[in-house]
Amino acid sequence: MADTPVDLAHLARYTGGDKSLNAEILRLFDGQITEMVEQLRSIIAQRDPKKWRQVTHTIKGAARGVGAFAMGQAAADAEPVDPSAHPDKADQALATLKNQGEAVQAFIADYLAA
């Protein structure tokens, strides 16, 4: 695991280290982060545990796929939370995911600017 929000060595296993391919994948993931965090916010309001599990599971896989392991772990920790039974825990899990997502997005912005 890397000390940075995204482990580029992990991503390079899939991209061959191609910087333009890395950039394309990271741009896509950057957009997904914002979209999925907003979905989770809505899901908490709806108190829908099935949708919550689906979206957190998607975040977990996508984050781990690009090497954003801390975000992937936050999603894995959030996945079993039931927003209908424990909306406070869902809010906490969402806050953690949002913080991790912001760190990843800042990393991506720096990577793309370089």
VMD Tcl script that builds the backbone (N, CA, C; Angstrom):
set m [mol new atoms 342]
animate dup $m
set s [atomselect $m all]
$s set {name element resname resid chain x y z} {
  {N N MET 1 A 0.834 -1.173 0.000}
  {CA C MET 1 A 0.000 0.000 0.000}
  {C C MET 1 A 0.883 1.242 0.000}
  {N N ALA 2 A 0.454 2.249 -0.697}
  {CA C ALA 2 A 1.238 3.476 -0.817}
  {C C ALA 2 A 0.873 4.456 0.295}
  {N N ASP 3 A 1.767 5.422 0.515}
  {CA C ASP 3 A 1.496 6.481 1.480}
  {C C ASP 3 A 0.660 7.589 0.853}
  {N N THR 4 A 0.443 7.519 -0.446}
  {CA C THR 4 A -0.351 8.517 -1.150}
  {C C THR 4 A -1.771 7.981 -1.346}
  {N N PRO 5 A -2.722 8.870 -1.645}
  {CA C PRO 5 A -4.102 8.411 -1.826}
  {C C PRO 5 A -4.301 7.428 -2.979}
  {N N VAL 6 A -3.394 7.444 -3.962}
  {CA C VAL 6 A -3.471 6.509 -5.082}
  {C C VAL 6 A -2.103 5.865 -5.270}
  {N N ASP 7 A -2.082 4.559 -5.296}
  {CA C ASP 7 A -0.850 3.802 -5.512}
  {C C ASP 7 A -0.652 3.653 -7.025}
  {N N LEU 8 A 0.200 4.505 -7.581}
  {CA C LEU 8 A 0.416 4.492 -9.033}
  {C C LEU 8 A 1.105 3.216 -9.501}
  {N N ALA 9 A 1.878 2.573 -8.641}
  {CA C ALA 9 A 2.510 1.305 -9.013}
  {C C ALA 9 A 1.428 0.247 -9.228}
  {N N HIS 10 A 0.402 0.264 -8.396}
  {CA C HIS 10 A -0.714 -0.670 -8.570}
  {C C HIS 10 A -1.435 -0.380 -9.889}
  {N N LEU 11 A -1.736 0.882 -10.129}
  {CA C LEU 11 A -2.417 1.256 -11.367}
  {C C LEU 11 A -1.588 0.861 -12.589}
  {N N ALA 12 A -0.266 0.986 -12.474}
  {CA C ALA 12 A 0.624 0.659 -13.594}
  {C C ALA 12 A 0.559 -0.819 -13.977}
  {N N ARG 13 A 0.147 -1.660 -13.057}
  {CA C ARG 13 A -0.011 -3.085 -13.390}
  {C C ARG 13 A -1.057 -3.290 -14.480}
  {N N TYR 14 A -1.995 -2.367 -14.551}
  {CA C TYR 14 A -3.065 -2.461 -15.542}
  {C C TYR 14 A -2.812 -1.590 -16.767}
  {N N THR 15 A -2.025 -0.540 -16.587}
  {CA C THR 15 A -1.825 0.427 -17.672}
  {C C THR 15 A -0.439 0.352 -18.284}
  {N N GLY 16 A 0.411 -0.474 -17.706}
  {CA C GLY 16 A 1.789 -0.531 -18.185}
  {C C GLY 16 A 2.563 0.742 -17.879}
  {N N GLY 17 A 2.023 1.553 -16.979}
  {CA C GLY 17 A 2.678 2.806 -16.611}
  {C C GLY 17 A 2.453 3.921 -17.622}
  {N N ASP 18 A 1.592 3.689 -18.592}
  {CA C ASP 18 A 1.288 4.695 -19.620}
  {C C ASP 18 A 0.597 5.891 -18.963}
  {N N LYS 19 A 1.292 7.025 -18.925}
  {CA C LYS 19 A 0.780 8.199 -18.221}
  {C C LYS 19 A -0.550 8.685 -18.806}
  {N N SER 20 A -0.717 8.627 -20.111}
  {CA C SER 20 A -1.984 9.106 -20.690}
  {C C SER 20 A -3.138 8.166 -20.324}
  {N N LEU 21 A -2.871 6.879 -20.266}
  {CA C LEU 21 A -3.907 5.924 -19.852}
  {C C LEU 21 A -4.209 6.086 -18.361}
  {N N ASN 22 A -3.167 6.274 -17.558}
  {CA C ASN 22 A -3.380 6.563 -16.134}
  {C C ASN 22 A -4.287 7.784 -15.984}
  {N N ALA 23 A -3.968 8.834 -16.738}
  {CA C ALA 23 A -4.726 10.085 -16.642}
  {C C ALA 23 A -6.188 9.858 -17.018}
  {N N GLU 24 A -6.427 9.098 -18.070}
  {CA C GLU 24 A -7.801 8.832 -18.509}
  {C C GLU 24 A -8.577 8.077 -17.429}
  {N N ILE 25 A -7.971 7.056 -16.869}
  {CA C ILE 25 A -8.625 6.262 -15.825}
  {C C ILE 25 A -8.878 7.114 -14.585}
  {N N LEU 26 A -7.890 7.905 -14.199}
  {CA C LEU 26 A -8.037 8.742 -13.009}
  {C C LEU 26 A -9.095 9.823 -13.217}
  {N N ARG 27 A -9.184 10.388 -14.419}
  {CA C ARG 27 A -10.240 11.373 -14.706}
  {C C ARG 27 A -11.630 10.740 -14.546}
  {N N LEU 28 A -11.778 9.541 -15.078}
  {CA C LEU 28 A -13.063 8.842 -14.947}
  {C C LEU 28 A -13.400 8.584 -13.481}
  {N N PHE 29 A -12.413 8.116 -12.729}
  {CA C PHE 29 A -12.646 7.821 -11.323}
  {C C PHE 29 A -12.966 9.098 -10.553}
  {N N ASP 30 A -12.306 10.193 -10.884}
  {CA C ASP 30 A -12.549 11.477 -10.242}
  {C C ASP 30 A -14.029 11.855 -10.359}
  {N N GLY 31 A -14.585 11.709 -11.540}
  {CA C GLY 31 A -16.002 12.009 -11.735}
  {C C GLY 31 A -16.912 11.054 -10.987}
  {N N GLN 32 A -16.522 9.793 -10.949}
  {CA C GLN 32 A -17.326 8.797 -10.231}
  {C C GLN 32 A -17.386 9.092 -8.744}
  {N N ILE 33 A -16.296 9.576 -8.183}
  {CA C ILE 33 A -16.269 9.851 -6.740}
  {C C ILE 33 A -17.380 10.828 -6.381}
  {N N THR 34 A -17.425 11.946 -7.080}
  {CA C THR 34 A -18.434 12.965 -6.789}
  {C C THR 34 A -19.835 12.405 -6.962}
  {N N GLU 35 A -20.047 11.694 -8.051}
  {CA C GLU 35 A -21.367 11.131 -8.351}
  {C C GLU 35 A -21.799 10.125 -7.282}
  {N N MET 36 A -20.903 9.237 -6.898}
  {CA C MET 36 A -21.276 8.183 -5.947}
  {C C MET 36 A -21.475 8.726 -4.535}
  {N N VAL 37 A -20.701 9.725 -4.143}
  {CA C VAL 37 A -20.906 10.329 -2.820}
  {C C VAL 37 A -22.284 10.995 -2.773}
  {N N GLU 38 A -22.666 11.661 -3.855}
  {CA C GLU 38 A -23.994 12.274 -3.907}
  {C C GLU 38 A -25.095 11.203 -3.878}
  {N N GLN 39 A -24.869 10.097 -4.556}
  {CA C GLN 39 A -25.840 8.996 -4.521}
  {C C GLN 39 A -26.025 8.496 -3.094}
  {N N LEU 40 A -24.917 8.340 -2.369}
  {CA C LEU 40 A -25.006 7.843 -0.995}
  {C C LEU 40 A -25.762 8.827 -0.105}
  {N N ARG 41 A -25.547 10.099 -0.320}
  {CA C ARG 41 A -26.269 11.109 0.466}
  {C C ARG 41 A -27.784 10.937 0.254}
  {N N SER 42 A -28.178 10.754 -0.984}
  {CA C SER 42 A -29.586 10.546 -1.314}
  {C C SER 42 A -30.105 9.229 -0.729}
  {N N ILE 43 A -29.286 8.205 -0.785}
  {CA C ILE 43 A -29.681 6.889 -0.275}
  {C C ILE 43 A -29.908 6.931 1.239}
  {N N ILE 44 A -29.112 7.717 1.948}
  {CA C ILE 44 A -29.330 7.858 3.397}
  {C C ILE 44 A -30.712 8.463 3.638}
  {N N ALA 45 A -31.043 9.478 2.861}
  {CA C ALA 45 A -32.355 10.118 3.016}
  {C C ALA 45 A -33.481 9.137 2.698}
  {N N GLN 46 A -33.250 8.277 1.713}
  {CA C GLN 46 A -34.252 7.270 1.332}
  {C C GLN 46 A -34.260 6.072 2.283}
  {N N ARG 47 A -33.171 5.928 3.038}
  {CA C ARG 47 A -33.002 4.800 3.966}
  {C C ARG 47 A -33.132 3.460 3.234}
  {N N ASP 48 A -32.355 3.335 2.173}
  {CA C ASP 48 A -32.416 2.145 1.316}
  {C C ASP 48 A -31.140 1.317 1.475}
  {N N PRO 49 A -31.179 0.269 2.304}
  {CA C PRO 49 A -29.966 -0.511 2.550}
  {C C PRO 49 A -29.447 -1.258 1.314}
  {N N LYS 50 A -30.343 -1.696 0.442}
  {CA C LYS 50 A -29.903 -2.426 -0.751}
  {C C LYS 50 A -29.094 -1.507 -1.680}
  {N N LYS 51 A -29.606 -0.323 -1.952}
  {CA C LYS 51 A -28.875 0.628 -2.800}
  {C C LYS 51 A -27.566 1.052 -2.126}
  {N N TRP 52 A -27.603 1.237 -0.808}
  {CA C TRP 52 A -26.402 1.603 -0.061}
  {C C TRP 52 A -25.306 0.565 -0.293}
  {N N ARG 53 A -25.663 -0.712 -0.131}
  {CA C ARG 53 A -24.678 -1.786 -0.324}
  {C C ARG 53 A -24.163 -1.806 -1.764}
  {N N GLN 54 A -25.053 -1.598 -2.719}
  {CA C GLN 54 A -24.638 -1.609 -4.126}
  {C C GLN 54 A -23.636 -0.497 -4.422}
  {N N VAL 55 A -23.924 0.702 -3.969}
  {CA C VAL 55 A -23.044 1.838 -4.272}
  {C C VAL 55 A -21.731 1.734 -3.506}
  {N N THR 56 A -21.788 1.361 -2.228}
  {CA C THR 56 A -20.531 1.233 -1.478}
  {C C THR 56 A -19.678 0.102 -2.053}
  {N N HIS 57 A -20.322 -0.958 -2.513}
  {CA C HIS 57 A -19.585 -2.065 -3.128}
  {C C HIS 57 A -18.923 -1.596 -4.429}
  {N N THR 58 A -19.626 -0.811 -5.204}
  {CA C THR 58 A -19.071 -0.263 -6.443}
  {C C THR 58 A -17.878 0.639 -6.145}
  {N N ILE 59 A -18.012 1.492 -5.140}
  {CA C ILE 59 A -16.902 2.373 -4.762}
  {C C ILE 59 A -15.704 1.534 -4.333}
  {N N LYS 60 A -15.960 0.527 -3.522}
  {CA C LYS 60 A -14.880 -0.337 -3.034}
  {C C LYS 60 A -14.098 -0.923 -4.201}
  {N N GLY 61 A -14.782 -1.503 -5.154}
  {CA C GLY 61 A -14.114 -2.122 -6.293}
  {C C GLY 61 A -13.392 -1.117 -7.170}
  {N N ALA 62 A -14.040 -0.003 -7.459}
  {CA C ALA 62 A -13.429 1.012 -8.317}
  {C C ALA 62 A -12.189 1.606 -7.647}
  {N N ALA 63 A -12.314 1.906 -6.367}
  {CA C ALA 63 A -11.180 2.506 -5.644}
  {C C ALA 63 A -9.994 1.544 -5.589}
  {N N ARG 64 A -10.269 0.316 -5.250}
  {CA C ARG 64 A -9.185 -0.673 -5.194}
  {C C ARG 64 A -8.583 -0.894 -6.577}
  {N N GLY 65 A -9.408 -0.833 -7.609}
  {CA C GLY 65 A -8.921 -1.033 -8.965}
  {C C GLY 65 A -7.907 0.010 -9.403}
  {N N VAL 66 A -8.123 1.264 -8.994}
  {CA C VAL 66 A -7.180 2.318 -9.387}
  {C C VAL 66 A -6.044 2.481 -8.381}
  {N N GLY 67 A -6.125 1.766 -7.272}
  {CA C GLY 67 A -5.070 1.868 -6.264}
  {C C GLY 67 A -5.361 2.862 -5.162}
  {N N ALA 68 A -6.623 3.274 -5.024}
  {CA C ALA 68 A -7.023 4.178 -3.936}
  {C C ALA 68 A -7.462 3.304 -2.757}
  {N N PHE 69 A -6.479 2.691 -2.134}
  {CA C PHE 69 A -6.771 1.653 -1.144}
  {C C PHE 69 A -7.437 2.159 0.126}
  {N N ALA 70 A -7.083 3.342 0.607}
  {CA C ALA 70 A -7.731 3.867 1.808}
  {C C ALA 70 A -9.205 4.156 1.539}
  {N N MET 71 A -9.494 4.675 0.363}
  {CA C MET 71 A -10.889 4.909 0.001}
  {C C MET 71 A -11.625 3.580 -0.153}
  {N N GLY 72 A -10.961 2.601 -0.744}
  {CA C GLY 72 A -11.560 1.280 -0.875}
  {C C GLY 72 A -11.882 0.670 0.477}
  {N N GLN 73 A -10.983 0.867 1.438}
  {CA C GLN 73 A -11.230 0.343 2.783}
  {C C GLN 73 A -12.378 1.078 3.451}
  {N N ALA 74 A -12.454 2.386 3.249}
  {CA C ALA 74 A -13.570 3.154 3.816}
  {C C ALA 74 A -14.895 2.652 3.241}
  {N N ALA 75 A -14.908 2.331 1.958}
  {CA C ALA 75 A -16.121 1.796 1.328}
  {C C ALA 75 A -16.440 0.408 1.876}
  {N N ALA 76 A -15.412 -0.415 2.065}
  {CA C ALA 76 A -15.624 -1.751 2.629}
  {C C ALA 76 A -16.195 -1.650 4.043}
  {N N ASP 77 A -15.704 -0.683 4.821}
  {CA C ASP 77 A -16.218 -0.476 6.176}
  {C C ASP 77 A -17.662 0.030 6.150}
  {N N ALA 78 A -18.003 0.814 5.121}
  {CA C ALA 78 A -19.349 1.385 5.008}
  {C C ALA 78 A -20.365 0.374 4.495}
  {N N GLU 79 A -19.905 -0.575 3.714}
  {CA C GLU 79 A -20.810 -1.501 3.014}
  {C C GLU 79 A -21.831 -2.192 3.927}
  {N N PRO 80 A -21.453 -2.711 5.090}
  {CA C PRO 80 A -22.445 -3.408 5.916}
  {C C PRO 80 A -23.379 -2.484 6.715}
  {N N VAL 81 A -23.150 -1.175 6.677}
  {CA C VAL 81 A -23.993 -0.249 7.433}
  {C C VAL 81 A -25.391 -0.216 6.815}
  {N N ASP 82 A -26.401 -0.231 7.661}
  {CA C ASP 82 A -27.792 -0.159 7.209}
  {C C ASP 82 A -28.308 1.258 7.477}
  {N N PRO 83 A -28.480 2.056 6.422}
  {CA C PRO 83 A -28.909 3.439 6.636}
  {C C PRO 83 A -30.331 3.568 7.181}
  {N N SER 84 A -31.131 2.522 7.049}
  {CA C SER 84 A -32.488 2.592 7.612}
  {C C SER 84 A -32.464 2.346 9.113}
  {N N ALA 85 A -31.603 1.454 9.566}
  {CA C ALA 85 A -31.507 1.136 10.991}
  {C C ALA 85 A -30.547 2.056 11.738}
  {N N HIS 86 A -29.508 2.518 11.031}
  {CA C HIS 86 A -28.460 3.315 11.673}
  {C C HIS 86 A -28.061 4.496 10.790}
  {N N PRO 87 A -28.963 5.464 10.615}
  {CA C PRO 87 A -28.625 6.602 9.757}
  {C C PRO 87 A -27.422 7.400 10.267}
  {N N ASP 88 A -27.218 7.406 11.588}
  {CA C ASP 88 A -26.059 8.108 12.137}
  {C C ASP 88 A -24.755 7.439 11.710}
  {N N LYS 89 A -24.720 6.118 11.713}
  {CA C LYS 89 A -23.533 5.395 11.252}
  {C C LYS 89 A -23.339 5.585 9.756}
  {N N ALA 90 A -24.427 5.639 9.011}
  {CA C ALA 90 A -24.331 5.885 7.569}
  {C C ALA 90 A -23.773 7.282 7.315}
  {N N ASP 91 A -24.219 8.262 8.088}
  {CA C ASP 91 A -23.684 9.627 7.956}
  {C C ASP 91 A -22.185 9.656 8.238}
  {N N GLN 92 A -21.757 8.933 9.287}
  {CA C GLN 92 A -20.328 8.874 9.620}
  {C C GLN 92 A -19.536 8.191 8.510}
  {N N ALA 93 A -20.077 7.094 7.991}
  {CA C ALA 93 A -19.398 6.376 6.911}
  {C C ALA 93 A -19.305 7.252 5.667}
  {N N LEU 94 A -20.363 7.989 5.376}
  {CA C LEU 94 A -20.357 8.894 4.230}
  {C C LEU 94 A -19.326 9.994 4.417}
  {N N ALA 95 A -19.228 10.539 5.627}
  {CA C ALA 95 A -18.237 11.584 5.891}
  {C C ALA 95 A -16.818 11.053 5.669}
  {N N THR 96 A -16.566 9.836 6.117}
  {CA C THR 96 A -15.249 9.224 5.904}
  {C C THR 96 A -14.981 9.012 4.423}
  {N N LEU 97 A -15.965 8.491 3.708}
  {CA C LEU 97 A -15.805 8.288 2.264}
  {C C LEU 97 A -15.587 9.612 1.546}
  {N N LYS 98 A -16.322 10.631 1.946}
  {CA C LYS 98 A -16.169 11.947 1.328}
  {C C LYS 98 A -14.762 12.483 1.563}
  {N N ASN 99 A -14.254 12.348 2.777}
  {CA C ASN 99 A -12.889 12.804 3.082}
  {C C ASN 99 A -11.851 12.038 2.267}
  {N N GLN 100 A -12.012 10.731 2.203}
  {CA C GLN 100 A -11.087 9.921 1.407}
  {C C GLN 100 A -11.184 10.305 -0.071}
  {N N GLY 101 A -12.408 10.514 -0.531}
  {CA C GLY 101 A -12.616 10.906 -1.918}
  {C C GLY 101 A -11.972 12.239 -2.240}
  {N N GLU 102 A -12.078 13.179 -1.334}
  {CA C GLU 102 A -11.455 14.486 -1.550}
  {C C GLU 102 A -9.936 14.365 -1.618}
  {N N ALA 103 A -9.369 13.505 -0.788}
  {CA C ALA 103 A -7.918 13.289 -0.835}
  {C C ALA 103 A -7.508 12.685 -2.181}
  {N N VAL 104 A -8.289 11.719 -2.657}
  {CA C VAL 104 A -8.011 11.097 -3.949}
  {C C VAL 104 A -8.161 12.122 -5.065}
  {N N GLN 105 A -9.206 12.940 -4.996}
  {CA C GLN 105 A -9.420 13.941 -6.034}
  {C C GLN 105 A -8.298 14.983 -6.053}
  {N N ALA 106 A -7.795 15.361 -4.892}
  {CA C ALA 106 A -6.666 16.292 -4.840}
  {C C ALA 106 A -5.421 15.650 -5.459}
  {N N PHE 107 A -5.209 14.374 -5.165}
  {CA C PHE 107 A -4.077 13.652 -5.751}
  {C C PHE 107 A -4.217 13.614 -7.273}
  {N N ILE 108 A -5.417 13.305 -7.741}
  {CA C ILE 108 A -5.652 13.224 -9.181}
  {C C ILE 108 A -5.406 14.595 -9.824}
  {N N ALA 109 A -5.889 15.656 -9.214}
  {CA C ALA 109 A -5.675 16.991 -9.770}
  {C C ALA 109 A -4.176 17.297 -9.883}
  {N N ASP 110 A -3.418 16.951 -8.862}
  {CA C ASP 110 A -1.963 17.162 -8.903}
  {C C ASP 110 A -1.323 16.307 -9.985}
  {N N TYR 111 A -1.766 15.068 -10.100}
  {CA C TYR 111 A -1.201 14.155 -11.115}
  {C C TYR 111 A -1.477 14.693 -12.510}
  {N N LEU 112 A -2.684 15.147 -12.739}
  {CA C LEU 112 A -3.045 15.643 -14.067}
  {C C LEU 112 A -2.352 16.965 -14.392}
  {N N ALA 113 A -2.042 17.748 -13.384}
  {CA C ALA 113 A -1.364 19.028 -13.599}
  {C C ALA 113 A 0.128 18.853 -13.882}
  {N N ALA 114 A 0.683 17.710 -13.485}
  {CA C ALA 114 A 2.127 17.496 -13.635}
  {C C ALA 114 A 2.513 17.215 -15.083}
}
mol reanalyze $m
mol bondsrecalc $m
mol representation Tube
mol addrep $m
